[in-house]
Amino acid sequence: MNGRELLAQCVSAPGVLDSLTDDQDLREAGLNSGEIVLAVMRLEERLGRALDDDEIASVTTIAGIDALLRPAGGPTADTQDAA
């Protein structure tokens, strides 16, 4: 799973993601705070741990979510799914 797929599960109008670039600010693109909070909760479920404050603050773009799903030096979330 990547950041775009995770966000698609959290927004009321997933079509908005079609025109959203990976580095575009989620709030400026029209996502509301509830959708972003839901994305944080889904990330925590996916990672099996609570996000720290810096990690939560990075959930502002798809690229930021992708970075959390792909920890430095570790396998990607997609690789973990295949195992």
RATA-V943538 format. One record per helix or strand of 2 or more residues. SS is the DSSP state (H for helix, E for strand). FROM is the first residue (numbers start at 0). LEN is the number of residues. If there is no record, write none. Layout:
ss->(SS,SS)
from->(FROM,FROM)
len->(LEN,LEN)
This chain:
ss->(H,H,H,H,H,H)
from->(2,13,32,52,61,76)
len->(6,6,15,5,8,6)
